Amino acid sequence: MTMMEERQLNQYRLFRQGCYDRRRDWVDGYELLMREQVNDQWRVPMDFSLITPSLFAPIVAEAIHHLPGKTKAMINLLIDKCYRHWLRYSNKYLTTN
């Protein structure tokens, strides 16, 4: 990995937000929200064309590593502040192993 790729990798993160099951009153899974660091603040990325698969894969791997046990996860990418593109893992379980 080049220094530029490493710098770019440190610029993006997936933050987890619990998805609660109201019937059982506990966390049923997590929504992973993509954020970009600009001027030491995290915000929704302005240009998703900069996020290539080779950049996105280690970001996802790092986020999944921090999820507890076997957990359902959903990745939410907010695009142009109006449209949402969902990559769902509704029936699959992602493990931290």
C-alpha positions in Angstrom: 0.0 0.0 0.0 1.4 3.4 -1.0 1.5 6.4 1.4 -1.3 8.1 -0.7 -3.5 5.0 -0.4 -2.8 4.8 3.4 -3.6 8.5 3.8 -6.8 8.0 1.8 -7.7 5.0 4.0 -7.3 7.0 7.2 -9.7 9.6 5.7 -12.7 7.3 5.6 -14.5 5.3 8.4 -17.6 3.3 8.9 -19.3 4.2 12.2 -21.7 1.7 13.8 -25.2 2.6 15.0 -27.3 0.0 16.7 -30.5 -1.2 15.1 -32.9 -1.9 18.0 -35.7 -4.6 18.0 -38.6 -2.9 19.7 -40.3 -6.1 20.5 -37.4 -7.6 22.4 -35.8 -4.2 23.4 -32.2 -5.0 22.5 -29.7 -4.4 19.6 -30.6 -6.7 16.7 -27.8 -5.6 14.5 -25.8 -2.6 13.3 -26.0 0.0 10.6 -22.6 1.0 9.3 -22.5 4.7 8.3 -19.7 5.9 5.9 -18.0 9.1 7.0 -15.1 11.2 5.6 -12.8 13.3 7.8 -12.5 16.9 6.6 -10.8 19.5 8.8 -10.8 17.1 11.8 -14.6 16.6 11.6 -16.5 13.6 10.3 -19.1 14.1 7.6 -20.9 12.4 4.8 -18.5 12.0 1.8 -19.1 14.5 -0.9 -17.7 12.4 -3.8 -18.2 8.6 -3.7 -16.3 8.1 -7.0 -13.1 8.5 -4.9 -14.0 5.3 -2.9 -12.7 2.4 -5.0 -13.3 -1.2 -4.1 -9.6 -1.6 -3.1 -10.1 1.3 -0.7 -13.5 0.2 0.5 -12.6 -3.4 1.3 -10.1 -2.7 4.2 -12.5 -0.1 5.6 -15.3 -2.7 5.8 -12.9 -5.3 7.2 -11.8 -2.9 9.9 -15.3 -2.0 10.9 -16.5 -5.6 10.9 -13.5 -6.6 13.1 -14.9 -4.3 15.8 -18.5 -5.7 15.8 -19.3 -8.0 18.7 -19.6 -11.7 17.9 -21.9 -12.8 15.1 -23.9 -9.7 14.1 -26.2 -8.7 11.4 -24.9 -5.6 9.6 -26.2 -3.2 7.0 -24.0 -0.7 5.2 -25.6 2.7 4.6 -24.0 5.1 2.1 -25.7 8.5 1.9 -25.2 9.8 -1.6 -25.8 13.5 -2.6 -27.7 14.0 0.7 -30.9 12.9 -1.0 -30.5 9.3 -2.1 -29.5 6.3 -0.1 -27.7 3.3 -1.6 -28.1 0.2 0.6 -25.8 -2.8 0.7 -27.8 -5.2 2.9 -26.6 -8.2 4.6 -30.0 -9.0 5.9 -29.8 -12.8 6.0 -26.1 -13.2 6.3 -24.0 -13.0 9.4 -20.7 -11.2 9.5 -18.2 -12.6 12.0 -15.3 -10.9 13.7 -13.0 -14.0 13.3 
